[in-house]
Amino acid sequence: MKKRKNTLELEIKAMAKRFLQESEDREIYIISHFDTDGITSATIMIQALKRLDKRFSVKIVKRIEEQFIENLPKDKLILFLDLASGSLEQIRKASLKQVFIIDHHEIIIQEVPDNVNIINPEINGKEKISSSGLTYLFCREIDPKNKEFAKLAVLGMIGDLMEKNLERLNNGILNDGEVKRKRGLLIYPSTRPLNRVLEYCSEPYIPGVTGNIKGVLELLREVGLNPVNGKYKSLMELNEEEMSKLVTAIMLRNPKAKNKVIIGDIFLIKLFNKLEDARELSAIINACSRLGESELAIQFCMEIPKAKKKADSMHAKYKQSIISGLRSVSEIKKIQGNGFVIINAKDKIKDTIIGTIASILSNSSIYEEGTIVTTMAYYEKKIKVSARIVGEPTRNVREILNNVVRKVGGEVGGHQMAAGCMISQEKEKEFIEILKKDLEIELVKI
């Protein structure tokens, strides 16, 4: 076993050199996560390897389990993107020849097996950066021409809500990607007519407006925004006075919302030869993958023309399922206490969107700052659990879930503010009881 300490940039430089040496005459097997960060990481890597004329195959997964790692081909170079930091022990046991990991998730053990080469800010510098950002920096190190894929790293960064952490490396990636930035209302897409945007707006969630066309039209009438030739303005077309009135009307419907929550930087990226809201593009990629169309998500990132129309259609379908999921949440009986809420959706909400629902609720201002929102949904004979913290991280949700899983069994992944786990349905009642007790104890500690 060896323990590595180095700055992130030096480690990227060193690992890129090792990767080129080790992959010289070996096929590469890429395994990447299925969210926007994972998809954009995979797309950047695919295009970089094509440029090098390397032999490779790609697999997009929701998660990696011990059996999956054991069954990996021993003769190939294994490259994990946006996952595997929590599986170092299983990788060591699987006796894989050469493994490379580019990830930003928390590491359970600090010891890195001898056959593993890892780039992770958890052990290299502690910078807040997405896996797609790391993958981009790695591929740019391999060949400066890969600078053209910086915009994909920005989409992954926004998919993982990293745009709020514009530290040195992230800001450099934004500049490489020639991303335009504008201050405004954080409702997306900022380039589409407001009536449609507000109806499907889930981040921020607007009570009485999200999913309610009557509420949308009432709000727009109230602020004096009427259609011109049958079409409403987009956010980007509003003048200062119109924007101010709209912000006020939204805040009146959501009094717990803070100005900084709904006002921020809007990032515009050129894709398919058109300037688009990066949050919308990120959401399209996420929607395709979560609906089982990861290949389509990659094609969309690669700007393959035939993929655009199908991806847009997938996104529309996904938005409908999110609105439906939010309606279900309002009807589900919740387990609430001081500083936490547990929403057990069972089979009423799909496991592929339960994490998104948790994120929307934690950003909605429905709950007080510091509240831990935990959502649960059935997946085959298991339960997918997603936990998020509202506002600034005062507690570590990954640690809380990890403590419960140690007692009931399962797998945990994620970060301090956003984490998830997979448990057996047989442990449903026990999990909720222990989690509730731990959340109450955790709050007393604070």
N, C-alpha and C positions, 0 to 999 in steps of 0.2 A: 504494500500500500504506500501511496505517496500523497503528500499534502502540498498543494500549490498556492503560493501567494505571489501576486503580481498585479500590475495595473492592467486594466481591461484591454487597452489598446496594444500593449506589448504582448499580451496573451493571444489576442486575435492575430497579430503578425506571426507569432511563433506557430500557432495552430494551423494557419493557412499554409505555411511552409511544410509542416508535417503531413497535412492532408494531401498536398500535391505529390509528395514522396510516396505515401502509402497507397494512393489510388492510381499509381502509374499503370499497373497491369491488372487491376482488380475491378470487378463490377461493384457499383455503389447501390445500396438499398436505402432509400430515403423514407423515413417514417415521420409524418408530421401531424400536428393536431388539427381538428376540423373547424376551429373557429377562424375568424378573419386573420388574426395574427399568425396562426399556423398555415393557413392557405397562402397568404402573401409570402411567408417565409419559404414555403415549398416552391412557389412560382419564381421567386428570385433565384433560388438554388437551381431549379430546372434550367432556366435560361443561361445561368453562368456555366453549368456543366455542359450544355449543348455547345456553347462557345468554345469549350475545351475539347469537344468531341469525345466525351467520356461515356462509358456504358453505364446506364443506371435504370432503376425502376422506382416507382413511387407508391406509397400506401398512406392514405389519410385515415386517421382513426379518432374515435371519441376519447379513448383512454387506452393505456397499456396495462395489461394484467400479467401476472407471473408466467402463466402458461404461454402467452403470446411471446414473451421474451425467450423462454426456453426453446420454442419452436423456430426461432429466427435462424436463417442459414449461416452456418459457421464459416463458409468460404468467402462470403461477401464482406465488404466494408460497410458497416452499419452506421447510418447518419440519422440521429434523432433531431428533430426541430420542434421547438416549443413544448417539449415534454421530456420525460426520463430523468429529471434531476432528483425525483423522489424514488427512483427505482435502481439506484446504484448497486445496492446489495444483490438484487435479483439479477442484474447484468453480470456482476462478479460470479455468481453461482452458475450462470448459463454458459460459462467458458467460451465466450465469443472472442474471436481473434483480435479484431480492431474495431473500436467503437468511438464515434465522434458525437458530441452533444452540443447543440447551440440552444440555450434555454435561459429563461429569466425567473423561473419559479423557485420557491424555497427549497433548499436542500436539507433532507432529513439527517444525513450523516455527512460530516465534513471530509471524511477520508475518501479519496478518489482511487478506485481500482487501477492497477498498472496498465490494463488494456483500454482504459477510458481517457480520451482527450476531451476536456470540457471547457466551454466558454459560458460563464454565468456570472453576472454582477454580484451574486450572493457571495462568491469567493474571490471576485476580481473587481474591487473598487466600490461596490455597493451603489452604483449609479442606477437611476430609474430609467430603464430602457426596455423596449419590447423585444421579443425574439426576432421579429422581422427586421428590426433595427440592427440587431447583432448579426443576423444572417447577411444583411446588406453590407455592413462594414467588413465582414469576413470575405464576401464575394468581391467587393471593391479592392480589397487587399490582394486577392488572387489576380484580378485584372482591372485596372482603372476604367476600362470601357464599361464595366458593370454599373458605373455611376448612373446610367440611364434608368436603373430600376429603383432609384431612391424614392420615387413617388409611391411605389408599392409598400415600401417600409413605412411611409407616413400613413398609409391606409391601415396597416397592421397596428401601428402605434395608436391611432384613433380608435380602432376596434377594441383595443385593450385600455382605453381611457387614459392613455399616457400623454396626451397633448398638454395636460396640465403640468407635466414635469419636464418643461423645456430646459433641461440642463445642457451642458456643453455638447454632448454627443448628439442628442435629439435635435438641437437647434441646427447643428451642422448638416444633419440628414434633411431637414426642412429646406435648407438653402440648396443642397445638391438637387433636390426634387423640384426646384423652381416653383415652390408652392406659394400661392398668393394668400395673404392673410388680411381679414377684415373684422373689425369689432362689430358685434351685433347680437341680436336675440338668438339664443341657442335652440332654435327649432329648425329642424331640417326636413327636406332639402330647402335651402334658402333661395334656390333658383326656380322653384315651382309655384303655381298659384296658391295663395294663402288658404283658400277654403279647403282644398284637398290636403294641404300640409297640416293644418290644425286638426282636421278630422282624424288623421292617423298619427297624431303627435302623442308619443308615449314617453318621451324623454325630453323635456319634463312632462309629466302627466298633469293634465289640466282638468280638474273636476267639472263635470257638466259640459265639457267641450270635447275631450278625447272620446272618439267613437260615437259622437252625437252631432249629426249634421245640423239639427235645429239649434243646438247650443252654439255651434260654430257661426252660423249665419247671424244669430242674435248678437254675439260678441263683435262681429265685423260691422254690423249696423250701428252698434253702440259707439264704436270709435270712428264712425264716419267713413269706413272703407267699403265703397260700393263697386260692383263690377262695371267695367268700361267695355262696351261692345260684348257683353256676356262673359267677360273674363276678369278675375281678380288679379291684383298686383302680386308679385312675389316679394319676399322679405328684402331682397337686394334692390328692389325698385322703390321702396318706401323712403320718404324724406324724413328728416329728423323729427318733425312734429308728429307725423304718422307713427313712427317707430315708438316715440315716447308714449303716445296714447295707447298703443297696443300693449306695451310692457305694463302700463298701469292697470289695464283691464285684466290682463292675465294674473297679475299679482293680487288683485281684488278677489279673483276666483280661487286663489291659492295663497291665503294670507300668511302661511308658514314659510312660503318661498322667500329666499333672500335674493336681493338684486344680483349678487355675484353668481348665484346658481343659474339664473336664466340669461345673463349677459356674459359674453365671452368672445373668444377668437373663433372666427369661421374660417376654415381652410378650404381653398379652391384648388382643385387639381385637374390637369388636362388628361382626359381619358376618352378614347374613341374620337379624338380631335375636337373635343368640346370641354369647356371649363365647367366642372361640376363640384357640388358640395361634397367634400371628402367623407363626411359622416354618412351621407346617402350611399356613396360608393361602397363604403365599409359595410353598411347594413345590407346591401345587395349581395356581397360576397358571403356574409354570415348566413343570410337567408337560404341561399342555394345549398350551402354545405349542410346546414341543419335540417334541410328537407331531403337530404340524401343525395344531393347532386354536387359532390365535391369536384368532380371532373369539370362540370360546367363552371363552377366558381373559379377554377384555375384558368380555363379558357377565357373567361371574362377578364381576369387579371392580365392575360396575355393579349388582350384587345383583339380577339378573333371575332370578326364581324357577326357571324351567325349566332354567337353566344349572347349577344347583347339583348335581343328581343326576348329570348327564352329566360334569361336571368331577370329581366324586368318583370316578367310574368310571375316568376317564382317569388320575387320580392313582394309583389301585390298579395299573393296567396299567404305569405308568411306574416305580413302586416295584419291580415284578417285574423289569422290564428292568434296573434298577440292580443288584439282587441278582444277576441273571444275569451282568451285566457284571463285578461284583466276583469272581464265581466264575471267569470267563474270565481275569481278571487273575492270579489265583493259579496258573493253568496256563500262562500265557505266559512264554516265556523273556525275562528282562530283561537290559538292558545296564546294569551297575552299576559305579560308581567311587567314589572318595572325595568325598562331598558331592553326588552326583547319581544318579538312576536314570532310564533311558529305557525306556518300555513301548510297544512297537510292536504295537498290537492288529490292524492290517491290517483285514480285514473281519469280525473276530470280535466287535467292539463297534461300535454305530452312532455316526456322527459327532456326532449330536445329544446324546449322553450322555457322550462322551469327556471333555469339560470337567468335568462333574459328578463323574466317576470320579476325575479328577486332584485335584479339591477334596477329595473324601472321603479319598483316600489321604494328602494333605498335612495333613489334620486328624486322622488316625487314630492318631498316635504310633507307627506301624510304623517310620517313618524318623526319624533323628536331626534335631534342630533345625538349620536352615540348609540341609538337603538340598533340591535342586531336583528336583521330580518332573515329568517330561515324558511325556505320553501322546500317542499318534498313532493315527488311524483313517482308513480310506479314505472318500472322498466323491466319487462319480462317478470322474473321472480325476485327482482331487486328493487331498491328504492334509490332514486337519484336525489341527493340533498344539495342545495345551494344556499350559502350564507353570505350576506353582505352587511357592511356596517354603514349607517347613515352619517354622512359628514366626515370629519377628521377621525383617523383611527386612534381610539382610546383603548381599544382591546384588540387582541389578535384572534380573528375568527378561525384561522387555520389551526392554531393551537387548541382552541376550544373544541373544534370538531375532532381533532386528533386525540384529545383526552377521552372523548366519548367512544370513538372507534376502537381505541385500545381495549375497552371493556366489552363492546358488542361485536367486534370484528368488522372488517371492511377495508376500503382504500380511501386515502385522503390526498388532496392536491390543492394548489392555489397559493394565495398570498395572505398578508395580514388583514387586508380589507375585503377581499373576495376569495372565498374558498368553497370547496365542494367535497362530497364523499359519496361512496356507493356502499349501501348496506343490504343485507338480506331482508325480504319482506317479513320473515319470521321474527325479526328483531325490531319491528316497527314500534310497538308499544314501549319496549324497554329503552330504545333509542330516545324517544320523546321524553320519557321520564328522567333519564340521566341528563339529557341535554338541558331540560328545564331546570333541574336542580343545579347543574354546573353554571348556567347563565345567572341564576340567582346568587350563587356563592361568588361568582366572578364580579358581579356588581357590588356586592358588599365589600370585597377587597379594595375596590376603587375608592 
